[in-house]
Amino acid sequence: MGGGAARPSALWAARLESWLLRLAIISLLLLVVIRGAAYNDEIGLYFGYGHWLEGVDPALRGDDPAAAAYLSPAGAEVLTVSIMLVNRPAAPEARLAINGVTAATFADPHVTIQVRAGDELWLHGGSPGDGPLVFRVVDAAPGLGWPREGTQVVLPEAGAVPLGRVERQPP
């Protein structure tokens, strides 16, 4: 007798197999999209647990001078430092970071920032092929031990160099 109806268990097995195959394909697509988004600096931070484990609030990352002030040691005296880009009229890709947070860019050649003793200052930026950038500390608050007025730093192409840790002069 040939051509009888398929058994109900075979029908359910075929349906289950097709749904599992769909689920596997959708899962792989989601995995690829999420892993791809994780490489984006703006979005990727929210996909990892690193910020949670390190105690870093994702809202404090990025180009926020208020966040830089928040990350500075509490209760320290606020001092000012002025830094000038010497060898170009402007370099908007160059930036000055305080404690890892961008505090200013060099869209104008002269930048004045507020710092506290213990802050770490770094210069980042430049574009490949544009040559090195030369920066000079042109004004420092009285009582500031480091960086001193006249300090000059050369930033290689697309690199980063420390300007140093802010220090108070001993009284």
The 8 nearest C-alpha neighbors of each residue, nearest first, counted from 0:
[[1, 2, 3, 4, 5, 6, 7, 9],
 [0, 2, 3, 4, 5, 6, 9, 7],
 [1, 3, 4, 0, 5, 6, 9, 7],
 [4, 2, 1, 5, 0, 6, 7, 9],
 [5, 3, 6, 2, 7, 1, 10, 9],
 [6, 4, 7, 3, 9, 10, 8, 2],
 [5, 7, 9, 8, 4, 10, 3, 11],
 [8, 6, 10, 9, 11, 5, 12, 4],
 [7, 9, 11, 10, 6, 12, 5, 13],
 [8, 10, 12, 6, 7, 11, 13, 5],
 [11, 9, 7, 13, 8, 12, 14, 6],
 [12, 10, 14, 8, 13, 9, 15, 7],
 [11, 13, 9, 15, 10, 14, 16, 8],
 [12, 14, 16, 10, 11, 15, 9, 17],
 [15, 13, 11, 17, 16, 12, 18, 10],
 [16, 14, 12, 18, 13, 17, 11, 19],
 [15, 17, 13, 19, 14, 18, 12, 20],
 [16, 18, 20, 14, 19, 15, 21, 13],
 [19, 17, 21, 15, 20, 16, 22, 14],
 [20, 18, 22, 16, 21, 17, 15, 23],
 [19, 21, 17, 23, 18, 22, 16, 24],
 [22, 20, 18, 24, 19, 23, 25, 17],
 [21, 23, 19, 25, 20, 24, 26, 18],
 [22, 24, 26, 20, 21, 25, 19, 27],
 [25, 23, 27, 21, 26, 22, 28, 20],
 [26, 24, 28, 22, 27, 23, 29, 21],
 [27, 25, 23, 29, 24, 28, 22, 30],
 [26, 28, 30, 24, 29, 25, 23, 31],
 [27, 29, 25, 31, 30, 26, 24, 32],
 [30, 28, 32, 26, 27, 31, 33, 25],
 [29, 31, 27, 33, 28, 32, 34, 26],
 [30, 32, 28, 34, 29, 33, 35, 27],
 [33, 31, 35, 29, 30, 34, 36, 28],
 [32, 34, 36, 30, 35, 31, 29, 37],
 [35, 33, 37, 31, 36, 32, 30, 38],
 [36, 34, 32, 33, 37, 38, 31, 39],
 [35, 37, 33, 39, 38, 34, 43, 32],
 [43, 36, 38, 34, 35, 39, 33, 46],
 [39, 37, 36, 43, 35, 40, 34, 42],
 [38, 40, 43, 36, 37, 42, 41, 35],
 [41, 39, 43, 42, 38, 44, 37, 36],
 [40, 42, 39, 43, 44, 45, 61, 37],
 [43, 41, 39, 44, 40, 45, 36, 37],
 [37, 44, 42, 39, 46, 40, 45, 38],
 [43, 45, 46, 42, 47, 40, 41, 57],
 [44, 46, 43, 47, 42, 57, 48, 37],
 [47, 45, 43, 44, 37, 48, 42, 33],
 [48, 46, 49, 45, 44, 43, 50, 37],
 [47, 49, 51, 50, 52, 46, 45, 44],
 [50, 48, 52, 51, 47, 53, 44, 55],
 [51, 49, 55, 53, 52, 48, 54, 56],
 [50, 52, 54, 48, 49, 53, 55, 56],
 [51, 53, 49, 50, 54, 48, 55, 47],
 [54, 52, 50, 51, 55, 49, 48, 56],
 [53, 55, 51, 52, 50, 56, 49, 57],
 [56, 54, 50, 53, 57, 51, 59, 52],
 [55, 57, 58, 59, 54, 50, 60, 51],
 [58, 56, 59, 60, 55, 50, 44, 45],
 [57, 59, 56, 60, 61, 66, 55, 63],
 [60, 58, 66, 57, 56, 61, 63, 55],
 [61, 59, 57, 58, 100, 62, 63, 56],
 [60, 62, 63, 100, 101, 59, 58, 66],
 [61, 63, 101, 100, 102, 64, 60, 103],
 [62, 64, 66, 65, 61, 101, 102, 67],
 [65, 63, 102, 67, 66, 68, 62, 101],
 [66, 64, 68, 67, 63, 69, 102, 59],
 [65, 67, 69, 63, 64, 59, 68, 70],
 [68, 66, 64, 70, 65, 69, 100, 97],
 [67, 69, 65, 71, 66, 70, 64, 114],
 [70, 68, 66, 67, 71, 65, 72, 73],
 [69, 71, 67, 68, 66, 72, 98, 73],
 [72, 70, 68, 69, 118, 73, 67, 115],
 [71, 73, 75, 70, 74, 117, 115, 118],
 [74, 72, 75, 71, 69, 70, 115, 76],
 [73, 75, 72, 76, 77, 115, 71, 116],
 [76, 74, 73, 115, 72, 77, 116, 71],
 [75, 77, 115, 78, 74, 116, 114, 73],
 [76, 78, 115, 114, 113, 75, 79, 116],
 [79, 77, 114, 113, 140, 115, 76, 80],
 [80, 78, 113, 140, 112, 114, 139, 111],
 [79, 81, 139, 112, 111, 138, 140, 113],
 [82, 80, 111, 138, 110, 137, 136, 139],
 [81, 83, 136, 110, 135, 137, 109, 111],
 [82, 84, 109, 135, 108, 134, 85, 110],
 [83, 85, 134, 108, 133, 86, 87, 109],
 [86, 84, 133, 134, 83, 87, 135, 108],
 [85, 87, 133, 84, 132, 88, 134, 89],
 [88, 86, 89, 85, 84, 90, 108, 132],
 [87, 89, 108, 86, 90, 107, 84, 85],
 [90, 88, 108, 106, 107, 87, 105, 91],
 [89, 91, 105, 92, 93, 106, 87, 125],
 [92, 90, 106, 105, 93, 104, 89, 94],
 [91, 93, 90, 124, 125, 94, 104, 126],
 [94, 92, 124, 125, 91, 90, 123, 105],
 [95, 93, 104, 123, 103, 122, 124, 105],
 [94, 96, 122, 103, 101, 102, 121, 104],
 [97, 95, 101, 100, 121, 102, 99, 120],
 [96, 98, 120, 100, 99, 119, 67, 102],
 [97, 99, 119, 100, 118, 96, 67, 120],
 [98, 100, 97, 96, 101, 121, 119, 67],
 [101, 99, 96, 97, 67, 98, 61, 102],
 [102, 100, 96, 62, 95, 103, 63, 97],
 [101, 103, 64, 96, 95, 97, 100, 63],
 [104, 102, 95, 94, 101, 105, 110, 96],
 [105, 103, 94, 106, 93, 91, 95, 92],
 [104, 106, 107, 91, 90, 108, 93, 89],
 [105, 107, 91, 89, 90, 104, 108, 92],
 [108, 106, 105, 89, 109, 110, 88, 90],
 [107, 109, 84, 89, 83, 105, 88, 106],
 [110, 108, 83, 107, 82, 84, 111, 81],
 [111, 109, 82, 81, 83, 112, 108, 105],
 [112, 110, 81, 80, 82, 79, 109, 113],
 [113, 111, 80, 79, 81, 114, 110, 102],
 [112, 114, 79, 78, 77, 80, 111, 115],
 [115, 113, 78, 77, 79, 112, 118, 116],
 [114, 116, 77, 118, 75, 76, 78, 117],
 [115, 117, 165, 166, 118, 167, 75, 114],
 [116, 118, 165, 164, 115, 166, 119, 72],
 [117, 119, 165, 164, 116, 115, 98, 71],
 [120, 118, 164, 98, 97, 163, 165, 117],
 [119, 121, 97, 162, 163, 96, 161, 164],
 [122, 120, 161, 96, 162, 160, 95, 123],
 [121, 123, 95, 160, 159, 94, 161, 96],
 [124, 122, 159, 94, 93, 158, 95, 121],
 [125, 123, 93, 157, 92, 158, 94, 159],
 [124, 126, 157, 156, 93, 92, 127, 158],
 [125, 127, 157, 129, 156, 128, 124, 92],
 [126, 128, 156, 157, 129, 125, 130, 158],
 [127, 129, 130, 126, 156, 157, 125, 131],
 [130, 128, 126, 127, 156, 131, 125, 132],
 [131, 129, 156, 128, 132, 155, 127, 126],
 [130, 132, 155, 156, 154, 153, 133, 129],
 [131, 133, 154, 153, 155, 86, 134, 130],
 [132, 134, 153, 85, 86, 152, 84, 154],
 [135, 133, 84, 152, 85, 83, 151, 153],
 [136, 134, 151, 83, 150, 82, 137, 149],
 [135, 137, 82, 148, 149, 150, 138, 81],
 [138, 136, 148, 82, 81, 135, 149, 83],
 [139, 137, 81, 148, 80, 136, 140, 82],
 [138, 140, 80, 148, 79, 81, 141, 147],
 [139, 141, 79, 143, 78, 142, 80, 138],
 [142, 140, 143, 139, 78, 144, 168, 79],
 [141, 143, 168, 167, 140, 144, 169, 170],
 [142, 144, 167, 168, 141, 140, 145, 166],
 [143, 145, 168, 167, 166, 147, 142, 146],
 [146, 144, 147, 166, 165, 143, 167, 164],
 [145, 147, 165, 144, 148, 150, 163, 143],
 [148, 146, 145, 150, 149, 144, 139, 136],
 [147, 149, 136, 138, 137, 139, 150, 146],
 [148, 150, 136, 137, 135, 147, 151, 138],
 [151, 149, 136, 135, 148, 147, 146, 152],
 [150, 152, 135, 134, 149, 136, 153, 133],
 [153, 151, 134, 133, 135, 154, 150, 162],
 [154, 152, 133, 132, 134, 155, 131, 151],
 [153, 155, 132, 131, 133, 160, 158, 152],
 [156, 154, 131, 158, 157, 153, 132, 130],
 [155, 157, 131, 127, 125, 130, 158, 126],
 [158, 156, 125, 126, 124, 127, 155, 159],
 [157, 159, 155, 156, 124, 123, 154, 125],
 [158, 160, 123, 122, 154, 124, 161, 121],
 [161, 159, 122, 121, 154, 162, 123, 158],
 [162, 160, 121, 163, 120, 122, 159, 119],
 [161, 163, 120, 121, 160, 122, 152, 164],
 [164, 162, 161, 120, 119, 165, 146, 121],
 [163, 165, 119, 118, 117, 120, 166, 145],
 [166, 164, 116, 117, 145, 118, 146, 163],
 [167, 165, 116, 145, 144, 143, 164, 117],
 [168, 166, 143, 144, 116, 142, 169, 165],
 [169, 167, 144, 142, 143, 170, 166, 145],
 [168, 170, 167, 144, 142, 166, 143, 145],
 [169, 168, 142, 167, 144, 143, 141, 166]]
